[in-house]
């Protein structure tokens, strides 16, 4: 999830000597990118020393994005329909389960009710 770009360095430092902390390069983006990129991000996890013990994942805010129409002063549909979002997460979970790692779903970043952003 892109939010981890903000705390990656601090988390890596805090876990030094305790755990190896890694995140995908760049922005994880929406759930369809997670499905398309999961195997690339996981790497050669079947090789000795390259396995995953724990995988935390999230795609919520990207899929919830809405376009704003200035002419009608209204927000459009979410970037991805809820049914598609659910299908993508189920598919990604199946891909991540292949690693044997403990999976941790992180609920989407809270958005205040008074948020005026997309």
Secondary structure, 3 states (H helix, E strand, C coil): CCCHHHHHHHHHHHCCCCCCCCCCCCCCCCHHHHHHHHHHHHCCCCCCCCCCCEEEECCHHHHHCEEEECCCCEEEEECCCHHHHHHHHHHHHHHHHCCCCEEEECCCCCCCCCCCCC
